[in-house]
Amino acid sequence: MQRTNTKKQSSYAIILLILAAEAVFILPFVLQRIFRTTFLESFSISQTELGSCFSIYGIVALFSYLFGGPLADRFKPSLLMSAALILTGLGGLYLASYPNLFNLHILYGFWGFTTIFLFWAAMIKATRIWGGTNKQGIAFGFLDGGRGLVAALFGSLGVIIFSFFITKEIELTSIEERRLAFKEVISYSSVAVMVIGVMVLFFLRLNDKENLEFEHNTKILTLENFKIVMKYKAVWLLMLIILCAYYGYKMTDLFSQYAEQVMNYDKIEAANVGTYLLYMRPVIGVTIGLLADRTKASLWIVVGFLLMTVTSFIFYLGIIDHSSTLLFVLSIGTMALGVYSARVLYFATLEEAKIPLAVTGTAVGFISIVGYTPDIFAGLLMGYVLDANEGVIGLQHAFGIMSIFTFVGLIASYMFYQHSNSRAT
């Protein structure tokens, strides 16, 4: 009976982790990914100005990674994650008031604090605890795949809400009418994020005995934790791997825009493209996670980078246009497979690299300082390229830059795979 209750608690824990892990990023990132052109026109900002908001987020996040990692080694994940979700949701309610660009920058800086300092390392550590020693692949596979499903559901709900408040054909609506409809999307999303935060506070329970024993029985200083982490070669390779993989992930923001501007889809159809891709994440996450537990996580990261490099180069060549719908679908599907494969597994390699569980938060924070710098420059770089080169040319250039990053990631991930094999023998 006790074993059954433990399994139920374990299932509830991963479900809450999945809900929380994506909900916290819905407002800063997912809504812009699905409703990119609507977001730009609603706030009367350019691509570059939106990129500058992401840059402010990234700068705050940079320091948040550094100090938030050790914080996750000292406090319960449920407490930190709940506070992050509630504060992020409150920020969303402010977003629904359509602040000006200056205040939008402040809001994104605030989100950089709530989603990273309070949330990120705590969430990664909670997932590693849940996965134990032998199920890191499936733990992070469930996490990222489930996050994709949650994002897709939020996206679908957002499209439904947006469509509900549009009372006529989308092509006939004014910017103000779309603005009012999008405000409802933001408001409902914000409330949902805060509700999930309350659920995490009261219902997230983890078997973190090993972690708590470390906290109570040792006196290791944060500086000593950093020294431990920095001794691992894998940590330095993971910095580069995550940087390149995360840049590739940021590029999925452009799929909806590509569908609208190049494939001639309307705004709702284009938003659905981004949403449909999110439904691929659960399937990819669970499948890749299972394969990683039977082989090596690092091997599938190499495969993911290879797929990203090939497909981004295809988009760069400009051979995909409104007359090649099948090629468009196959290419974005293959790119999504590569992006999500790498994204699912890069923290699953912490166990493969033999990094101690007790310093997981510190390791995640240290790796993320470099790994997530695309939050600072990716949006700004993409915005500049898209504003300087209108239409398909700008999109081609953006994907060309992506191919460079993913090729570097391919080399780094192969080096990690070789390093992992050498340690195992």
N, C-alpha and C positions, 0 to 999 in steps of 0.2 A: 504493500500500500504506500509506504514511504517512497519507494522507488518511482511509483506512478506519479506521486505528487511532485517529486523532483523533476521528472520529465516535463510535467505540465508547466512548472515554474520556468524551466529552461526554454520551452516553446514561447511562453509569454514574454520572456526576456528578449529573445531575438526579434519577436514581432515589434515590441516597443522600441528596440534599438533601431530597427529598420524605419519605423515611422518617424522617429526623432531625427535620424541621420539625414533624411532628405527634407523633412519639413523645415528644418532650420535654414536651408538654402533656397527654399521656394521663392521667398520675397526678394533676396538680393540677386538671384541668378535665373531661376527657372522661368519666371514670368517674362523676363526679357528675352529668353531663348525662344519661347513659344509665341510671344506677341511682340517681336522685336520692332517691326515698323510701326505698330500701334503705340508702343511705348515711346518711341522717338517723337511721333507727331503729338501724342498726348501731353508730353512734357516740353514740347517745342525745342528739342535739342538735336544736335547733329551726332553722327556716328562717333566723331572724335570726342565730343563732350560726354557721351555715354562712356566711352573708353576712359576718360579722366576720372569718372566716378569709380570705375573698377580699380583704377590706379590708387586712389585714396584708400579704398578698401584694402588693397594689397599692401600698402605701406603700413597701415595699422596692423594688419594681419602679420606682417613680418616680425614685429616686436611681440605680438601676441603669441606666435608660435614659440618664441624663445622662452617666455615666462609662463605661458600656459601649460607647457609640457611638464615641468616640475610640479605645477599645481595639481595636475592629474595624478601624480604619485603621492599626493598627500590627502586628497579629499575623495569622497565617494562619487563615482560617475553620475549617479542619479541626481544628486544635489546640483552639481555643476551644469549638467545638461538641461535640467528643468529650468534653472534660472536663465540660461541662454535662450531657450525657446520662448519663454514668456516675454523677455525683453525684446527679442527679435520681432515677435508679433506686435508688440506695442509700437515698434518702429514702422511696421507695415501700416498701422492705422494712420500714422503721420504721413506716410507715402501717399495714402489715399486722398490727402488734402492737396496734392499736387504742389509741393514746395518748389521754389525757384532753384536754379542750378547751384547756387552757393549752398543753400540748405540741403540740397540733394547730396552734395559732396560730404557735408557733415553727417548726414544720415548713413551714407555708405561707410564712413569712418567708424561710426557707432556700431554698424553691423560687423565690421572687421573685428571689433572687440568682442561682441556677444557670440558670434559664430566660431571664432578661433580661440581666443583667450579662455573662454569658459567652456567651450564645447568640444573642439576638435580632438585634442589628445585624450580627453576623457572618453569620447566615443570609441576611438581606436583601441584604447586599453580595455574598455569593457568588452569589445568584440574579441580581443585576443584571450581574455579570461574565459569568455563563453566557449571558445573553440578548443581550449585545452592544448595538449601537446600534439595530438595527431590529427586534428580536424581544422587546421588553420585555413586551408583552401576552401572548404565548404563554409566555414564561418564567414570569411570575407566574401565568398561567393553569394551566400544568402544576403549579406549586408548590402553589397552593391547591386545585386540583382533585385533585391527587394526595394532598394532606393529607387531603382528605375521604375518599378511598378508604382510606387507611391508618387513619383514625379509624373508618371503618365496619367494616373488617376486625378491628381491635382490639375494637370494640363487639360484632360478631358472635361473635368468639372468646370474649369475656367472657360473653355470654349463654349460649353453649354450655357453658363451664366452670361457670357458675352453675347451669345446669339439670342438669349432670352430677352435681353434689354435692347437689342437691335430690332426695331419694329418693321423694318422694310429691307429690301435688297441691300446688301452691304455696299455695292457700288454707288447706291443712291444716297447713302448717309453722309452727313457732314462730319467734320473732325470733332465738333462739340458733342454730337450724338455718340460717336465712338468713344470719346473721352469719358462721358458719363457711364457708359456700359463698362468700360475698363476699370473705372473707379469701384464698381460693384465687385469685380473680380478680385481686386486688391483687398477690399474690405473682408470679403468672405474668407479669403486665404489667410488673412491676418488672424482672424478669430480661430480658425482651425489650428493654426500653429500654436496659439496660446493654450488651447484645449489639450493638445498633445503634450505640452509642457507640464500641465497639471497631472496628466496620466502618468508621465514618467516619474514625477516626484513621489507619487503614492504607490505605484505598482511595479517599478523596475527593481528586480531583485537578482543579484548575481552571486555565484559561488566564488567570492574573492578572499577566501581564507588565507591563501598563500600571500596575496598582496598585503593584507592587513597585518600578518605576522611580520612581514618585512618592515612595515611602518613602525610597529610597536617595539621591535626587538633590535633595531639597528639605529645608529646615529650618523649615517652617511650624509654628508652635506650635498647640496645641489651641485656645487662645483665638482665634487668627487664623482657624482653621477655623470656629469659631462665628460670628465676624463675617462671614465669607463667606456662610454659610448664612442668616443673619438678613436679608440684603439682598433675598432673594427673597420677593415677595408670595405666591407659590404655597405657600411653606413655611407661612405663617400660616394660609392657607385649608385646607391639608392637615391641620393640627392639629384644626380644627373638624370637617372631614369625617370624619376617622378616629375622633374622639371619638363622633360620632353613629352612625357605621356600627358601631363596636365595641359601643356600647350595644345596638344592634339585634341584633348577633350574640350578646351575652350572654343576650338574651331567648329564644334557641332552647333554653336550658337548661330552659325551662318546658314545652316541647312534650310530653315524656313525662308530666309531672305533669298537664297538661291532659287528656291521653288517659286517665289513670287516674281522676282526680277528676270530670271532667265527662262524658267519653265512656264511662265505666264499663268500661275495659279492665282486665285483671288486670296484675300487676307485670311479667310476662315480655312480654306483648303491648305494654304501655306502653314498656318498654325497647326493644322492636323498632321502635317508631315513631321514636324518636330515631336508631336505627341506620339505618333505611331512608332517612331524610332525608340522612344523611351520604353515602349512595351517590349522591345528586344532585350533590354537589360536584364530582366528576371531570368529569361531563358539562357542567355549568355552567361550570366553570373553563376547560376547553379551548375550548368554544364562544365564551365571552365574550372569552377571550384572543385568539382568531383574529379576531373582529370588531373588537377594539380595535386590533390591528395594521393593520387595513384602514381604520379610521376614526380615532377618538380614544378613549383610555381614559376621559377625563373625561366624554364623552357617555354612556357606559354606566353610569358611577357615578350620573349624574342619573337614568337609568332605574331603577336599583336602588333609590334612595331613594324614587322615586315608588311603586314596588310595595310597599315596606315601609310607607310611610305609609298607603296605602289598606287593606292587609290588617290592620295593627295596629288601625286604627280599626274594622274589622269585628269583630275580637275584642272590642274595648272595648264595642261595642254589645250584646254578649251574645246575639246571634242564633244562635250555634253551640252546639248541645247534643247529647245522645246520640241524638236523632232526626234529626240532619242530618249523617250520616257523610260524604256526598259533599262537602258544603260544607266540612267540617272538613279533609278530604284536599286539596281544591283550595286552601283558604286557607293551610294550612301549606306546601303546595308552592309557591304563589306568593310567600309571604313568604320562604321559603328561597331562591327564585330571586333576589329582591331583595337579601337579606342577602349571599349568596355572590357576586353580581355586584359589589357595592360592595367587598366584602372582597378579592376577587381582584385588583382593579385599583388600589387606592389607592397602593401603592408603585410600580406600573408608571408612574405619572404623573411620577416623578422625572426620567425622560428627557424627557418632554413639557415639563416645567418648566425644562429645560436646567441642572439642577444637576450640577456636575462629579462625575465618578466618584470622584475621589480623596478627596472629602469626604462620600461616601455614608454612611459609618458615623456621622459627626458629625450629618449631616442627619437620619438615621433616629432617632438618639438624641434630638435636639432636638425633632423633631416628636412623638415618642412620649411625651415628658414630659407633654404635655397630651392627646394623642390617646388614650392608654391609661389615663387616670384613671378610666374606668368600673371598672377592676380594684379601685379603692379604694371607690367608692360604689355601684356597680350591685348587687352581691350584697347589701349591707347594706340598700339601698333596697327591693329586691325582697323580701328576707326580712321586713322590717318591714311592708310592704304585705300580704304573704301571711299573716303571723301575726295582723295586726290585723283582717283580713277573711277569714274562712274560706271555703274552697271557691271556687265560680265567681266570687263578688264580688271576692275578692282578685285572682284572675287577670285579671278585666276591668280593674281599676284598674291593674294592672301593664302591661297592653297599652296602656291609655290614656296612661300616662307615656311608653311607647315611641313612640307616635304623635307626641308633641311633639318628642322628640329627632330622629326621622326627618324631620319637616317642616323643622326647622332645618338638618339635613344636606342636604335637597333644595335649600334656598336657597343654602347655601355651595357645593355642588357645581356649581350653575348659574353662580355667580359665577366659580368656577375655570374652567369651560368657556369662559365669555366672555373671561376673562383670557388663556387659552391661545390663543383665536382671534385676539385683538388682537395678541399677540406674533408670531403666524405671518404676519400681513399686513404 
